[in-house]
């Protein structure tokens, strides 16, 4: 398929991960190693979509430091057109995580205050407005302020441009609440879904409850438990195939979002979206990077062929 024009607006920052070599001992010094790369929910998805052949523009904020150069290099490597706003007297946002030996998260610290400067009025800047108006799909993430997301989603809906959003974290996904009726998809994990739907809600009821809030479609990833995806009245579930060796789980949810969006833009049905999302997430989990930079259209097709058909839940 020919590439679509995709605009991603949201997080593009420094991602630092420390992996503990053996059993985690809280409150003690744990032998391990540090790794640093570019990250951010929106940026991870943007790079995956670019590697699949789409024309992707990433819009974010950056400081006047080495972190900005790290993001720029990652964009150049994966073919993403990087644009946005630079604040020379600030530091580029960063995410610092401690991972267990198996790749699961112990704790993380997000230094993201610079994203608060991505205010709604910046969407009115001529070059940014023109970029958004020519998009075939717009993806944002909840690193943005709530009013920015709401304006972006509302104006895109008025122009019939489909919009998706990545939840980022339970603390940030609440920023999407005012925008749910204008969003076509929200991609979230189990904790984020529970935040939106309510702490006492039942897993299989989440899609229906979020539809009641106006959300047309979405996906919930749940680690090795079955993921859930819904769109236009249909709901499917699929347990991800077992992975022999986990490289790193960082970025898997963002890859899931990218795979679903890619299938959607190709005119795929809900089963196609789920299978492709699962396949791209699998490739990412196998990689030590937040974005599997060996991804291409042929490799993705080969992995999709190994993914079973999802179960219809509604």
C-alpha positions in Angstrom: 0.0 0.0 0.0 1.1 3.6 -0.6 2.1 5.5 2.5 -0.3 7.9 4.3 0.5 11.3 5.6 0.6 10.9 9.3 1.2 13.7 11.8 2.1 12.7 15.4 2.1 15.3 18.1 3.3 14.5 21.6 6.2 13.0 23.4 9.7 12.7 21.9 12.3 12.6 24.6 15.3 10.9 26.3 14.5 7.3 27.5 16.9 6.0 30.2 16.5 2.4 31.3 18.4 0.6 34.0 18.1 -3.2 34.0 18.8 -5.2 37.1 20.9 -8.3 36.4 19.4 -10.6 39.0 16.6 -10.8 41.5 15.5 -7.3 42.5 16.3 -6.3 46.1 14.2 -3.2 47.1 16.1 -0.8 49.3 19.5 -2.1 48.3 22.1 -1.6 45.7 21.4 -3.9 42.7 24.0 -4.8 40.0 22.8 -3.7 36.6 23.5 -1.6 33.5 22.1 1.7 32.0 20.9 2.1 28.5 19.8 5.4 26.8 17.9 6.0 23.6 15.2 8.3 22.2 11.6 7.5 23.4 8.2 8.9 24.0 4.8 7.3 23.2 4.1 9.4 20.2 7.7 9.2 18.9 7.9 5.4 19.3 4.7 5.0 17.2 5.9 7.6 14.7 9.1 5.8 14.0 7.3 2.4 13.6 4.9 4.0 11.1 7.7 5.6 9.2 9.6 2.3 8.9 6.4 0.8 7.4 6.5 3.4 4.6 4.3 6.2 5.8 5.1 9.9 5.4 5.4 10.8 9.1 5.9 14.2 10.7 6.6 14.3 14.5 5.8 17.5 16.3 7.1 18.0 19.8 9.1 20.2 22.2 12.8 20.1 23.0 15.4 21.8 25.1 18.8 23.1 24.1 20.8 20.1 25.2 22.2 16.8 24.1 18.8 15.1 24.6 17.5 17.1 21.7 20.3 15.8 19.5 19.5 12.2 20.6 15.9 12.6 19.4 17.0 14.2 16.1 19.4 11.4 15.3 16.6 8.8 16.0 14.2 10.6 13.8 16.8 10.8 11.0 17.6 7.1 11.3 13.9 6.1 10.9 12.9 8.6 8.3 10.6 10.7 10.5 10.4 14.4 9.7 10.9 16.2 13.1 9.4 19.6 13.8 8.2 21.5 16.8 9.4 24.1 19.4 12.8 24.5 21.0 13.4 26.2 24.3 17.2 26.7 24.5 17.2 27.4 28.3 15.4 24.1 29.2 16.2 20.4 29.2 14.6 18.0 26.8 12.0 15.9 28.7 13.2 12.5 29.9 11.8 9.2 31.2 14.0 7.2 33.6 13.0 3.6 34.4 14.3 0.7 36.4 13.6 -2.7 35.0 13.8 -6.2 36.5 15.9 -8.8 34.8 12.9 -10.1 32.9 12.2 -6.6 31.5 9.2 -5.7 33.7 9.1 -2.2 35.2 10.0 -1.7 38.9 9.7 2.1 39.0 10.1 5.1 36.7 10.5 8.9 36.9 9.1 11.1 34.2 10.6 14.6 33.9 8.0 16.0 31.5 7.3 19.5 32.5 8.4 21.0 29.2 5.3 19.4 27.5 3.1 21.8 29.4 4.4 24.5 27.1 2.7 22.7 24.2 -0.4 24.8 24.8 -3.5 24.9 22.6 -2.6 28.3 21.1 0.5 26.7 19.5 -1.9 24.8 17.3 -2.7 28.1 15.7 0.8 28.7 14.4 0.6 28.8 10.6 3.1 26.0 9.8 1.6 23.7 12.4 -2.0 24.4 11.3 -1.1 23.7 7.7 0.7 20.5 8.6 -2.3 19.2 10.5 -4.8 20.1 7.8 -3.0 18.0 5.2 -2.8 14.8 7.3 -4.5 11.6 6.5 -4.3 10.6 10.2 -3.3 12.4 13.4 -1.9 10.7 16.4 -1.4 12.4 19.8 -0.4 11.3 23.2 -1.4 12.3 26.7 1.9 14.0 27.4 0.1 17.1 25.9 -2.1 19.3 28.1 -5.8 18.4 28.1 -6.9 21.6 26.4 -4.4 21.0 23.6 -5.7 17.5 23.0 -9.3 18.7 23.0 -8.6 21.5 20.5 -6.6 19.1 18.3 -9.3 16.4 18.3 -12.2 18.7 17.8 -10.7 20.6 14.9 -9.6 17.3 13.2 -13.0 15.8 13.6 -14.5 18.9 12.0 -12.3 18.3 9.0 -13.1 14.5 9.0 -9.4 13.6 9.8 -9.3 10.5 12.0 -7.5 11.0 15.3 -6.0 8.5 17.7 -4.4 9.0 21.1 -1.9 7.0 23.3 -2.8 7.0 27.0 0.9 7.2 28.3 0.1 6.5 32.0 -2.8 6.3 34.5 -2.0 9.8 35.7 -2.0 11.3 32.2 -4.8 9.4 30.4 -7.4 11.5 32.3 -6.4 14.4 30.1 -8.2 12.6 27.2 -11.6 12.5 29.0 -12.9 15.8 27.5 -11.9 14.7 24.0 -13.2 11.1 23.9 -16.2 11.9 21.7 -13.9 13.5 19.1 -11.3 10.7 19.1 -11.5 7.7 16.8 -9.2 5.5 18.9 -7.5 5.5 22.3 -4.6 3.1 22.8 -4.1 2.2 26.5 -2.9 -0.5 28.9 -5.0 -2.2 31.6 -4.2 0.4 34.3 -5.0 3.3 32.1 -8.3 1.7 31.0 -9.3 1.1 34.6 -8.6 4.8 35.3 -11.0 5.9 32.5 -13.7 3.3 33.0 -13.6 3.2 36.8 -11.7 1.1 39.4 -14.6 -1.3 40.0 -15.3 -1.9 36.3 -15.1 -5.4 34.7 -12.5 -6.0 32.0 -14.9 -7.1 29.3 -17.2 -4.1 30.1 -14.5 -1.5 29.4 -15.3 -1.0 25.7 -19.0 -0.6 26.4 -18.3 1.8 29.3 -15.9 3.9 27.2 -18.4 3.9 24.3 -20.9 5.4 26.8 -18.3 8.3 27.2 -18.4 8.8 23.5 -15.2 6.9 22.4 -15.8 5.2 19.1 -12.8 2.8 19.1 -9.8 1.8 21.1 -7.5 -0.9 22.3 -6.4 -2.2 25.7 -3.1 -4.1 26.0 -2.7 -6.4 29.0 0.8 -7.9 28.9 0.5 -11.6 28.2 -3.3 -11.5 28.9 -5.7 -11.1 25.9 -5.6 -7.6 24.4 -9.0 -6.1 23.6 -9.8 -3.9 20.5 -13.1 -2.4 19.5 -14.4 -0.4 16.6 -17.8 0.4 15.2 -19.8 -1.9 17.5 -17.4 -4.9 17.3 -15.1 -6.1 20.0 -12.3 -8.7 19.6 -9.8 -10.2 22.0 -6.5 -12.0 21.3 -3.9 -13.4 23.7 -0.4 -12.5 22.3 1.6 -15.6 21.2 4.3 -16.6 23.7 7.6 -14.9 23.3 10.7 -17.1 24.0 13.1 -14.4 25.0 12.0 -10.9 25.9 14.4 -8.1 24.7 12.6 -5.3 26.4 8.9 -4.6 26.9 9.4 -0.8 26.5 7.5 0.6 23.5 5.4 -2.5 23.0 2.1 -0.7 23.6 3.2 2.1 21.2 4.0 -0.5 18.5 0.6 -2.0 19.1 -0.9 1.4 18.3 1.2 1.8 15.2 0.3 -1.6 13.9 -3.5 -1.0 14.4 -3.3 2.4 12.7 -1.4 1.0 9.8 -4.0 -1.7 9.2 -6.8 0.9 9.7 -5.3 3.1 7.0 -5.0 0.2 4.6 -8.8 -0.4 5.0 -8.4 -3.4 7.2 -11.2 -4.8 9.4 -11.0 -5.1 13.2 -9.4 -8.5 13.0 -6.7 -7.2 10.6 -6.0 -4.4 13.1 -5.7 -6.7 16.0 -3.4 -9.2 14.2 -1.1 -6.5 12.8 -1.0 -4.7 16.1 -0.1 -7.9 17.9 2.6 -8.7 15.3 4.3 -5.3 15.5 4.2 -5.4 19.4 5.8 -8.9 19.3 8.7 -7.6 17.1 9.2 -4.8 19.5 9.3 -7.1 22.6 11.9 -9.2 20.9 14.1 -6.1 20.3 16.2 -4.5 23.0 15.1 -1.1 21.7 11.8 0.7 22.2 11.4 0.7 18.4 12.5 -2.4 16.4 14.5 -0.6 13.7 14.7 -3.7 11.5 10.9 -3.5 10.9 9.7 -3.3 7.3 6.6 -4.3 5.4 7.8 -7.8 4.5 8.9 -8.7 8.0 5.7 -7.5 9.5 3.7 -9.5 7.0 5.7 -12.7 7.9 4.9 -12.2 11.6 1.2 -11.4 11.0 0.9 -14.8 9.3 1.9 -16.4 12.6 -0.8 -14.6 14.6 -4.1 -16.4 15.0 -7.5 -14.9 14.3 -8.9 -13.0 17.3 -12.0 -14.0 19.2 -15.2 -12.0 18.6 -16.4 -10.7 22.0 -19.4 -8.8 20.9 
